[in-house]
């Protein structure tokens, strides 16, 4: 089956229909669309974004000669007039009129969009992203050059207005310079190795209860819905020490819709703003209570303890409001990513049963039955599961969850032999090197061994060819946490179940449809039936 791709969490927006786009040229964001993997790019179904969930069922990359254009590129004509680009040597490609058609096509199927343009223009091309002219880099040389100045590029201007507002000034995606450096330093305290050592047994216990409880009882798994709900609960507990009441926790979906809203007059934006206020208020009250009770040193409040001592670029302690807002942003930034990773690895193992066998064998070797029953798993043991980790990494390569993030080029510069005009959106897209056979032979094949010493020969795995969480100053800080959560999920799934298969009853399908915004994730309706392992009964 054709594999999906998707925009990054900083690349948001698509109107419900092209008519709305045409009437909203100044809008920077809107809602996503769901496409079937059976014919991604042409089989676009109903508009969909990550809204409040419903339980369904019960509720080759080389440089090519640019083709002759059939029609003038109106976007480039405007650029030649307005931005004085007529004498510049720009990368091949098409900007389009305000990037409208390009933006729609991208969000319908990001992976196909990128592959089509690489085939037409090569691994460096111009296009239109979110109503702005853009240049995409994917060749080894261009990525190396891009990394040299990426840290100096502002990200805030590349974000849609609604996203900038609801992401708040505390959000790292909006920051640069000393402010951003201080924020990232605090990330290290709650997402670094010491933090993972603390989180691992908690994640093991949470995953045990999820797989052996909820999933085992149902005998089925909706990887989009079930994993997303699990990760939402899990990350709230990791970051604030408790799982909020259901109605409070579910406001995270309203917040997500607000981030993706068409504009500030949209009801989704209003709902998202209210959800952010409610979530922040709940967490701030919770934080003040445990602080007043002298409980910040209790193990379950590790995350809050670290942020109670966090300082900004001026050495000033974070305010209570900033700590609470940071918790909201951290949960939002992690739960969809982790859930998507779990669902995609489950799907990849189902389609590659020989890899599933190896994961099961490794997990049984490293983790005893007693360890699994007790949730007694340490980070050291998890890190020894090298093949399982390789499965997660290869899944992120063949099913890319995000693009590379967007930056604004503040000044005209020369790069990879091309003129790069000021004001253009720039991005290094990981899907280009991921699909380059020079980096990964037979790139469409699922081969976890690429990430192991015994299978690395012929593969070029380095920071220029493998960056599933983006690169540079705004790369995802939680990739290690997400990978750990997915490894734990696979350990319990492969120990509890012999296999899983698509549920074809009713509206069931062999392959899932996908939600593309803000993270590529299997949609709620896809369901797997599970074959329990009685010989290794948990």
C-alpha positions as CSV (number, residue, x, y, z in Angstrom):
1,X,0.0,0.0,0.0
2,X,1.0,3.6,-0.6
3,X,2.4,5.2,2.5
4,X,1.4,8.6,3.8
5,X,3.3,11.7,4.6
6,X,2.4,14.9,6.4
7,X,3.1,18.5,7.4
8,X,4.9,19.3,10.6
9,X,3.1,20.8,13.6
10,X,4.4,24.1,12.5
11,X,2.8,23.7,9.0
12,X,-0.8,24.0,9.6
13,X,-4.0,24.7,7.7
14,X,-6.4,23.9,5.0
15,X,-9.9,25.3,4.3
16,X,-12.9,23.0,4.2
17,X,-13.0,23.7,0.5
18,X,-11.1,25.6,-2.1
19,X,-13.8,28.2,-2.3
20,X,-13.0,29.2,1.2
21,X,-9.4,29.4,0.4
22,X,-10.0,31.6,-2.6
23,X,-12.1,33.9,-0.4
24,X,-9.5,33.9,2.4
25,X,-6.2,34.6,0.8
26,X,-5.0,36.4,3.9
27,X,-5.8,33.5,6.1
28,X,-2.9,31.3,7.1
29,X,-4.5,28.3,8.6
30,X,-7.6,26.1,8.4
31,X,-8.6,22.5,8.8
32,X,-7.0,19.3,7.4
33,X,-8.4,16.6,5.1
34,X,-8.3,12.9,5.4
35,X,-7.2,10.8,2.4
36,X,-7.3,7.1,1.8
37,X,-4.0,5.3,1.4
38,X,-5.4,3.3,-1.4
39,X,-5.1,6.3,-3.7
40,X,-3.6,9.2,-1.8
41,X,-3.9,12.5,-3.6
42,X,-7.0,11.6,-5.6
43,X,-9.2,9.9,-3.1
44,X,-9.8,12.9,-0.8
45,X,-12.7,12.3,1.6
46,X,-14.4,14.5,4.1
47,X,-12.5,17.3,5.7
48,X,-11.1,16.3,9.0
49,X,-8.8,17.4,11.8
50,X,-8.0,16.1,15.2
51,X,-11.3,17.0,16.9
52,X,-12.9,15.5,19.9
53,X,-12.7,11.8,19.2
54,X,-15.6,9.4,18.6
55,X,-15.2,5.7,19.0
56,X,-16.0,4.4,15.6
57,X,-17.9,1.1,15.4
58,X,-19.3,2.0,18.8
59,X,-19.9,5.4,18.1
60,X,14.0,7.5,-6.3
61,X,15.3,11.1,-5.9
62,X,17.6,12.8,-8.5
63,X,17.7,16.1,-10.1
64,X,15.5,16.3,-13.2
65,X,15.2,18.8,-16.0
66,X,12.2,21.1,-15.3
67,X,9.3,20.5,-17.6
68,X,7.9,23.1,-19.9
69,X,5.1,24.9,-18.1
70,X,1.7,24.8,-19.7
71,X,0.8,28.2,-18.3
72,X,2.6,31.1,-16.8
73,X,3.4,30.9,-13.1
74,X,1.4,33.9,-11.8
75,X,3.1,33.8,-8.5
76,X,6.5,34.1,-10.1
77,X,5.2,36.9,-12.3
78,X,4.2,38.8,-9.2
79,X,7.6,38.0,-7.7
80,X,9.4,39.4,-10.6
81,X,7.4,42.7,-10.3
82,X,7.0,43.1,-6.6
83,X,10.1,41.4,-5.2
84,X,12.4,42.2,-8.1
85,X,13.2,38.5,-8.8
86,X,13.3,38.8,-12.6
87,X,17.1,38.7,-12.8
88,X,17.5,36.1,-10.1
89,X,18.4,32.4,-10.7
90,X,15.7,30.7,-8.6
91,X,15.3,27.0,-8.1
92,X,13.0,25.3,-10.5
93,X,9.3,24.9,-9.6
94,X,6.1,26.7,-9.4
95,X,4.8,29.2,-6.8
96,X,1.3,29.7,-8.1
97,X,-1.1,32.5,-7.3
98,X,-0.6,33.1,-3.6
99,X,0.3,29.4,-3.4
100,X,-3.4,28.5,-3.2
101,X,-3.4,25.4,-5.4
102,X,0.0,24.3,-4.1
103,X,-1.2,24.5,-0.5
104,X,-4.4,22.5,-1.1
105,X,-2.4,19.8,-3.0
106,X,0.2,19.6,-0.3
107,X,-2.3,19.1,2.5
108,X,-4.3,16.5,0.6
109,X,-1.2,14.3,0.4
110,X,2.1,15.9,1.5
111,X,4.2,12.8,0.6
112,X,2.9,12.6,-2.9
113,X,3.2,16.4,-3.3
114,X,6.9,16.3,-2.4
115,X,7.7,13.2,-4.5
116,X,6.0,14.6,-7.5
117,X,8.0,17.8,-7.4
118,X,11.3,16.0,-6.7
119,X,10.6,13.9,-9.8
120,X,9.8,17.0,-11.8
121,X,12.4,19.5,-10.5
122,X,15.0,17.7,-8.4
123,X,15.6,17.8,-4.6
124,X,15.7,21.6,-4.4
125,X,12.6,23.4,-5.7
126,X,10.3,26.3,-5.2
127,X,6.6,26.1,-4.5
128,X,4.0,27.8,-2.4
129,X,3.3,26.9,1.3
130,X,0.4,28.5,3.2
131,X,0.0,31.4,0.8
132,X,3.7,32.3,0.7
133,X,6.5,31.5,-1.8
134,X,8.7,28.8,-0.5
135,X,11.8,26.8,-1.3
136,X,12.2,23.2,-0.2
137,X,15.7,21.6,0.3
138,X,16.3,17.9,0.2
139,X,19.7,17.2,-1.4
140,X,22.7,16.5,0.9
141,X,24.5,19.7,-0.2
142,X,21.6,21.9,0.3
143,X,20.8,20.5,3.7
144,X,24.4,20.9,4.8
145,X,24.3,24.6,3.7
146,X,20.8,25.1,5.2
147,X,22.0,23.9,8.6
148,X,24.8,26.5,8.6
149,X,22.4,29.4,9.0
150,X,19.1,27.8,10.0
151,X,19.5,28.8,13.7
152,X,19.5,32.5,12.7
153,X,16.2,32.3,10.8
154,X,13.0,33.5,12.5
155,X,10.3,30.9,12.8
156,X,7.5,33.0,14.2
157,X,6.7,34.8,10.9
158,X,6.2,31.4,9.1
159,X,3.5,30.4,11.5
160,X,-0.2,31.1,10.8
161,X,-1.7,33.9,12.9
162,X,-4.1,31.7,14.9
163,X,-1.3,29.3,15.7
164,X,1.1,32.1,16.8
165,X,-1.6,33.4,19.2
166,X,-2.7,30.1,20.7
167,X,0.8,28.7,20.9
168,X,1.6,31.7,23.1
169,X,4.8,33.7,23.6
170,X,6.0,30.9,25.8
171,X,6.0,28.4,22.9
172,X,9.4,27.4,21.6
173,X,8.2,27.4,18.0
174,X,7.7,31.2,18.3
175,X,11.0,31.9,19.9
176,X,14.6,32.6,18.7
177,X,17.9,33.9,20.1
178,X,18.5,33.9,23.9
179,X,14.9,33.4,24.7
180,X,14.7,30.2,22.7
181,X,18.0,29.0,24.1
182,X,16.7,29.3,27.6
183,X,13.5,27.5,26.8
184,X,15.4,24.6,25.2
185,X,17.8,24.4,28.2
186,X,14.7,23.8,30.4
187,X,13.5,21.1,28.0
188,X,16.7,19.2,28.7
189,X,15.8,18.9,32.4
190,X,12.4,17.2,31.6
191,X,13.2,15.3,28.4
192,X,16.9,14.4,28.9
193,X,18.3,11.1,30.0
194,X,17.8,11.7,33.7
195,X,14.2,12.5,33.1
196,X,13.7,9.3,31.0
197,X,15.2,7.2,33.8
198,X,12.5,8.6,36.0
199,X,9.7,8.2,33.5
200,X,10.4,4.7,32.2
201,X,8.9,2.7,35.1
202,X,5.8,5.0,35.0
203,X,5.4,4.4,31.3
204,X,5.8,0.7,31.8
205,X,3.0,0.6,34.3
206,X,0.8,2.8,32.2
207,X,1.4,0.7,29.1
208,X,0.8,-2.5,31.0
209,X,-2.5,-1.3,32.2
210,X,-3.5,-0.1,28.8
211,X,-2.6,-3.2,26.8
212,X,-3.5,-5.8,29.4
213,X,-6.5,-3.9,30.5
214,X,-8.4,-1.9,28.0
215,X,-7.0,-3.5,24.8
216,X,-7.1,-7.1,26.0
217,X,-10.6,-6.7,27.3
218,X,-11.9,-5.4,24.0
219,X,-9.9,-7.8,21.9
220,X,-9.4,-5.1,19.3
221,X,-7.4,-1.9,18.9
222,X,-8.3,1.3,17.1
223,X,-4.7,2.6,16.8
224,X,-5.7,6.1,15.9
225,X,-8.3,6.6,18.7
226,X,-7.1,4.3,21.4
227,X,-3.4,5.2,21.3
228,X,-4.2,8.9,21.2
229,X,-6.4,8.7,24.2
230,X,-3.9,6.6,26.1
231,X,-1.0,9.0,25.3
232,X,-3.1,12.0,26.4
233,X,-3.7,10.4,29.8
234,X,-0.2,9.1,30.0
235,X,1.5,12.5,29.3
236,X,-0.8,14.4,31.6
237,X,0.3,12.0,34.4
238,X,4.0,12.3,33.5
239,X,3.9,16.0,33.3
240,X,1.6,17.1,36.1
241,X,1.4,14.0,38.2
242,X,-2.4,13.3,37.7
243,X,-4.9,12.6,35.0
244,X,-7.4,15.5,34.9
245,X,-11.1,14.9,34.8
246,X,-12.3,13.7,31.5
247,X,-14.1,16.9,30.5
248,X,-10.9,18.9,31.3
249,X,-8.6,16.5,29.5
250,X,-10.8,16.5,26.4
251,X,-10.3,20.3,26.1
252,X,-7.0,19.4,24.5
253,X,-8.9,18.5,21.3
254,X,-10.7,21.9,21.3
255,X,-7.3,23.6,21.8
256,X,-5.9,21.7,18.8
257,X,-8.9,22.7,16.6
258,X,-8.2,26.3,17.6
259,X,-4.6,26.1,16.5
260,X,-5.8,24.9,13.1
261,X,-8.7,27.4,12.7
262,X,-9.4,29.5,9.7
263,X,-9.0,32.8,11.5
264,X,-9.7,34.6,14.7
265,X,-13.4,34.9,13.9
266,X,-13.8,31.2,13.5
267,X,-15.7,29.3,16.2
268,X,-12.8,26.9,16.4
269,X,-10.5,29.7,17.3
270,X,-12.8,30.9,20.0
271,X,-13.2,27.4,21.4
272,X,-9.5,26.8,21.3
273,X,-8.8,30.0,23.2
274,X,-11.3,29.1,25.9
275,X,-9.8,25.6,26.1
276,X,-6.3,27.0,26.6
277,X,-7.6,29.2,29.4
278,X,-9.4,26.4,31.1
279,X,-6.5,24.0,30.8
280,X,-4.0,26.6,32.1
281,X,-6.3,27.5,35.0
282,X,-6.7,23.8,36.0
283,X,-3.0,23.1,35.9
284,X,-2.0,26.4,37.6
285,X,-4.4,25.7,40.5
286,X,-3.1,22.1,40.7
287,X,0.5,23.3,40.7
288,X,-0.1,25.9,43.5
289,X,-1.9,23.4,45.6
290,X,0.9,20.8,45.6
291,X,3.5,23.5,46.1
292,X,1.6,24.8,49.1
293,X,1.3,21.3,50.5
294,X,5.1,20.8,50.1
295,X,4.7,17.9,47.7
296,X,6.9,19.2,44.8
297,X,9.6,16.7,45.9
298,X,7.2,13.8,45.5
299,X,8.3,11.5,42.6
300,X,5.0,12.0,40.7
301,X,5.7,15.7,40.4
302,X,9.2,15.4,38.9
303,X,8.2,17.5,35.9
304,X,6.7,20.3,37.9
305,X,9.6,20.3,40.3
306,X,12.0,20.9,37.5
307,X,9.9,23.8,36.1
308,X,9.5,25.3,39.6
309,X,13.2,26.0,39.3
310,X,13.3,27.0,35.6
311,X,14.6,30.4,34.6
312,X,14.2,32.6,31.5
313,X,17.0,34.2,29.5
314,X,17.4,36.9,32.1
315,X,17.7,34.4,35.0
316,X,14.2,35.1,36.3
317,X,12.1,32.2,37.6
318,X,9.1,31.2,35.5
319,X,5.8,32.5,36.7
320,X,3.0,30.1,37.7
321,X,1.2,31.0,34.5
322,X,4.2,30.2,32.4
323,X,4.7,26.9,34.1
324,X,1.0,25.9,33.6
325,X,1.0,27.1,29.9
326,X,4.2,25.1,29.3
327,X,2.5,22.0,30.6
328,X,-0.3,22.5,28.2
329,X,2.1,23.0,25.3
330,X,4.2,20.0,26.2
331,X,1.2,17.6,26.4
332,X,-0.1,19.0,23.1
333,X,3.3,18.7,21.4
334,X,3.8,15.1,22.5
335,X,0.5,13.2,22.7
336,X,-0.4,13.1,19.0
337,X,3.2,12.4,18.0
338,X,3.6,9.4,20.4
339,X,0.2,8.0,19.4
340,X,0.9,8.3,15.7
341,X,4.2,6.5,16.2
342,X,2.5,3.7,18.1
343,X,-0.2,3.2,15.5
344,X,2.3,3.3,12.5
345,X,4.6,0.8,14.1
346,X,1.7,-1.6,14.8
347,X,0.6,-1.2,11.1
348,X,4.2,-1.8,9.8
349,X,4.7,-4.9,11.9
350,X,1.3,-6.2,10.7
351,X,2.5,-5.8,7.1
352,X,6.0,-7.2,7.9
353,X,5.4,-10.2,10.3
354,X,9.0,-11.3,10.1
355,X,9.9,-8.0,11.9
356,X,7.2,-8.6,14.5
357,X,8.7,-12.0,15.3
358,X,12.1,-10.4,15.9
359,X,10.6,-7.7,18.1
360,X,8.7,-10.4,20.2
361,X,11.9,-12.5,20.5
362,X,13.9,-9.5,21.6
363,X,11.4,-8.3,24.1
364,X,11.0,-11.8,25.7
365,X,14.8,-12.0,26.0
366,X,15.2,-8.7,27.6
367,X,12.1,-8.6,29.8
368,X,10.9,-11.5,31.9
369,X,7.3,-12.3,32.5
370,X,7.6,-11.1,36.0
371,X,9.1,-7.8,34.8
372,X,6.2,-7.3,32.4
373,X,3.6,-8.2,35.0
374,X,5.1,-5.8,37.5
375,X,5.8,-3.1,35.0
376,X,9.4,-3.4,36.2
377,X,11.2,-2.0,33.2
378,X,14.2,0.4,33.5
379,X,15.6,2.7,30.9
380,X,18.7,0.5,30.7
381,X,16.7,-2.5,29.7
382,X,14.7,-0.5,27.2
383,X,17.8,0.8,25.6
384,X,19.1,-2.7,25.1
385,X,16.1,-3.5,22.8
386,X,18.1,-2.4,19.7
387,X,15.9,-4.1,17.1
388,X,12.7,-2.7,18.6
389,X,14.3,0.7,18.5
390,X,15.3,0.1,14.9
391,X,11.7,-0.8,14.1
392,X,10.5,2.6,15.5
393,X,13.2,4.5,13.5
394,X,12.4,2.7,10.3
395,X,8.7,3.3,10.8
396,X,9.4,7.1,11.1
397,X,11.3,6.8,7.8
398,X,8.7,5.0,5.7
399,X,5.7,6.7,7.4
400,X,7.0,10.3,8.0
401,X,4.8,11.9,10.6
402,X,6.0,15.5,10.0
403,X,7.8,17.8,7.5
404,X,10.9,19.7,8.6
405,X,9.4,22.9,10.0
406,X,9.2,26.3,8.3
407,X,11.5,29.3,8.6
408,X,11.5,32.8,7.0
409,X,14.5,33.9,5.0
410,X,15.2,37.5,6.2
411,X,17.7,38.4,3.5
412,X,18.6,37.4,-0.1
413,X,21.3,34.8,-0.1
414,X,23.0,32.3,-2.4
415,X,22.6,28.6,-1.7
416,X,23.2,25.4,-3.7
417,X,23.9,27.6,-6.8
418,X,20.5,29.4,-6.5
419,X,19.4,32.8,-5.4
420,X,17.2,32.6,-2.4
421,X,15.1,35.8,-2.1
422,X,14.3,37.5,1.2
423,X,10.8,36.8,2.5
424,X,10.6,33.2,1.2
425,X,9.6,30.4,3.5
426,X,12.4,27.8,3.7
427,X,12.2,24.2,4.8
428,X,14.4,21.1,4.7
429,X,12.0,18.2,4.1
430,X,13.0,14.8,5.5
431,X,10.8,12.9,3.0
432,X,13.3,13.7,0.2
433,X,16.4,12.1,1.7
434,X,14.1,9.3,3.2
435,X,13.1,8.3,-0.3
436,X,16.5,8.7,-2.0
437,X,17.9,5.3,-2.9
438,X,21.4,6.8,-2.7
439,X,20.7,7.0,1.1
440,X,18.4,4.1,1.6
441,X,18.5,1.3,-1.1
442,X,15.0,0.1,-1.9
443,X,13.5,3.0,0.0
444,X,9.9,1.8,-0.1
445,X,10.9,-1.4,1.7
446,X,10.6,-1.8,5.5
447,X,14.0,-2.8,6.7
448,X,14.8,-2.0,10.4
449,X,18.2,-3.5,9.9
450,X,19.2,-0.2,8.2
451,X,19.6,1.2,11.7
452,X,21.7,-1.7,13.1
453,X,25.4,-2.3,12.5
454,X,24.8,-5.6,10.7
455,X,22.5,-4.0,8.2
456,X,23.8,-0.5,7.8
457,X,26.1,-1.3,4.8
458,X,24.8,0.7,1.8
459,X,22.6,2.9,3.9
460,X,23.6,6.5,4.7
461,X,22.1,7.2,8.1
462,X,23.3,10.6,9.5
463,X,21.9,13.9,10.6
464,X,21.6,15.1,6.9
465,X,19.6,12.1,5.7
466,X,17.6,11.2,8.8
467,X,15.8,13.8,10.8
468,X,12.2,12.7,11.5
469,X,11.7,15.3,14.1
470,X,13.0,18.2,12.1
471,X,16.5,19.8,12.4
472,X,18.2,22.7,14.0
473,X,16.9,25.0,16.7
474,X,13.3,23.8,16.4
475,X,13.7,20.1,16.0
476,X,11.4,18.1,18.2
477,X,12.8,17.8,21.7
478,X,10.6,14.9,22.6
479,X,11.6,12.3,20.0
480,X,13.4,10.2,22.6
481,X,10.4,10.2,24.9
482,X,8.1,9.3,22.0
483,X,10.4,6.5,20.9
484,X,10.6,5.1,24.5
485,X,6.8,5.1,24.8
486,X,6.5,3.3,21.5
487,X,9.1,0.7,22.4
488,X,7.2,0.0,25.6
489,X,3.9,-0.3,23.6
490,X,5.5,-2.9,21.2
491,X,7.0,-4.9,24.1
492,X,3.5,-5.3,25.7
493,X,1.7,-5.8,22.4
494,X,4.0,-8.5,21.1
495,X,4.1,-10.3,24.4
496,X,0.3,-10.2,24.9
497,X,-0.8,-10.9,21.3
498,X,0.5,-13.3,18.6
499,X,-0.7,-11.1,15.7
500,X,-3.2,-8.5,14.6
501,X,-5.1,-8.0,11.4
502,X,-7.5,-5.4,9.9
503,X,-11.1,-5.7,11.1
504,X,-13.0,-6.0,7.8
505,X,-16.5,-6.1,9.3
506,X,-18.9,-3.3,8.4
507,X,-17.0,-0.4,7.0
508,X,-13.6,-2.0,7.9
509,X,-10.7,-1.7,5.4
510,X,-7.4,-3.4,4.8
511,X,-5.5,-0.1,5.1
512,X,-6.3,3.0,7.1
513,X,-7.2,6.5,6.1
514,X,-5.0,9.2,7.6
515,X,-5.5,12.5,9.2
516,X,-2.6,14.8,8.0
517,X,-2.9,17.8,10.3
518,X,-1.0,18.6,12.5
519,X,0.7,15.1,12.6
520,X,0.1,12.2,10.2
521,X,-2.0,9.7,12.3
522,X,-4.3,6.9,11.5
523,X,-7.9,8.0,11.7
524,X,-10.3,6.9,14.3
525,X,-12.3,4.4,12.2
526,X,-9.5,2.0,11.5
527,X,-9.7,-1.1,13.7
528,X,-7.4,-4.1,14.3
529,X,-8.5,-7.5,15.6
530,X,-6.0,-9.1,18.0
531,X,-5.0,-12.8,18.4
532,X,-4.2,-13.4,22.1
533,X,-1.0,-15.2,23.0
534,X,-2.0,-18.0,25.3
535,X,1.4,-19.6,25.6
536,X,2.8,-16.4,27.0
537,X,-0.3,-15.5,29.0
538,X,0.1,-12.2,30.8
